[in-house]
Every structure is written in structure tokens, then in C-alpha cells.
């Protein structure tokens, strides 16, 4: 559906954190680590077809003491 509604060069950004409600997530998601989550999202775009190679980014905020809070990642896809 994303591919259908986007113009060529249009972008999709999927944000993902490892925080979830376990009762709402599928079992496969709960067994995966952060990298595997990103690979799964990338695979959805790969199998859909019509997108340029995707990019993944870690956008986790760092605190002044160099600690971090909730991990946050995005996958960016551009329609070919």
C-alpha cells in the first residue's frame, strides 16, 4: 500500500523501539533483538519491491551523563 500511494522519490520512515506490550506483540517479535527487528522491517520493504536500498539509524537520545533511555531506531525507505 505504501508503494502505491507514494510518488517516485517519496520516503517512508518506520520508527521502532524495543518497548512494547507483550500481550499485543506476536511471539516472533518478542524473541527478536533490536537488530533482528530492523532486519524484519527491511525485509518487508524488500519483499514489497520498488524501494531503493533502505537505511537504518539508531536515534536513541543520549543524556548529559552519556547514559541513554529507551532505544529508538528508524528505517528509511525511498520509492524507486
N, C-alpha and C positions, 0 to 999 in steps of 0.2 A: 504494500500500500504506500509506503514511503517513496519508493521509486516512482510510482505512478503520479504522485502529486507534486514531486519536486521538479523544478526546471533543471536543465543541464547546468552543472556547477553549483547547484543547491546543496546545502550542508545539513546533515543530521548530527546532533550531538546527544549521545546517550550518557547520562550520569549514573554512577553506581557506587554505592557504599557497601561495606560488609555488614551494616546494621540491617536487621530485618525482623519480622515477626515469624518465628519458626513455624507457627501453625498455618501461615499463609504461603510459605515458600515450598516449592517442590523438593523432594528428598535429594535429587541430584544437586540442586543449588546449595543445600546445606552441607553437602560433603565436599564441595569445592573450595579452594583457596582463592585469594584475590586475583592472582594471575589466571587461574582457570576460568573465573567469571569473565574476565576481559577476553579470553580466547573464545568463549562461548558466544559473547556478543559479536565479536569479529566474525565468527563462523556464520551467524545469521545473515550478516551482510554478504559474505562470500557466497553462500548458497542462494541468496536472493538474486545476485548478479546485478551488473550495471553500475557498480560503485568503484571508484578509484581505490587503491590500497588504503586501508584505514590507518589511523594514527591513534595511539592510546597515550594518555597523560595521567600522571599522578598529581592531583591538585590538592593534596592534603595540606591543610593550613598548619604552619608551624607557629609555636608560641614564642614569646620573647626569650624564654629559657631553653629554646631549641627542642622542647618536647612537642608532641603533636596530640591531637584529639582524634576524632573519628576519621578513619581513612576515607578518601574520596577520589574517585577515578572517573575519567571520561573517555569515550571512544568517539572519534570524529570521522564521519564518512561523507564523501562528496560524490554526488551523482556524476557519472561519466558522460 
